[in-house]
């Protein structure tokens, strides 16, 4: 399938904002993939080739990210969920597959817990009842790129490549990081996210009792866990927490993959993620 001609980009009005999404066209059922805290709709680009033959993959920019609107307030999990509910309605579907990575995984958890009639199956990438106790310090490097203006895109990429969690470079990362920044009239670039909005998202994420939310989920779920160290010599989601989360759920399966919290979406990790998703979502006999 021609990956260039088989995707389109759209803006729709949902929940009082303009939401941007990428539609990777296919005759298959819809799989909505929700990106992480500071990420954008291109975070899943390296997965699309393996998923698109079987699924119509929809990748939105969550509010405050990418090309979607960035309101001054309104970054609760409930606001994010309402955006996706209205996106599903716009797509004309009654029930879809929903997946999410990191922050997007928590949005997906919340949709399945509170709107199970909308979700066929759930795909969670590196999110669980809790994360590494040192998560705030471990994410400091990823947040440090925000609210900074760079001389140009080349300088921005050079900065990104110094991140300790990028232990290899995959060319597929380029489209993600290109979408991460906007070009200024001066030729300089700056990240589209701002730290104030991301901080509000993080605070609102932290006030939810996730063990209680996740325990109510009856939707069949696969939790895919990145096994490699992220920063500070540890994985962002320790496998013991991921497995405990799966064991506490009613219909859930655990899978571990190569890569860390970021690199699981590229290289060998991406191939393993795709294989697990395709095997799990494929209808049984």
Buried (B, 14 or more C-beta within 10 A) or exposed (E): EEEEEBBEEEEBEBBEBEBBBBBBBBEBBBBBBBBBBBBBBBBBBBBBBBBBEBBBBBBBBBBBBBBBBBEEEBBBBBBBBBBBBBBBEBBEBEBBBBBBBBBBBBBBBBBBBBBBEBBBBBBBBBBBBBBBEBBEEBBEBBBEBBEEEBEBBEEBBEEBEEBEBBEEBBEBBBBBBBBBBEEEEEEBBBBBBBBBBBEBBBEBBEEBEBEEBBBEBEBBBBBBBBBBBBBBEBBBBBBEBBBBBBEBBEEBBBBBBBBBBBBBBBBBBBBBBBEBBBEBBEEEE
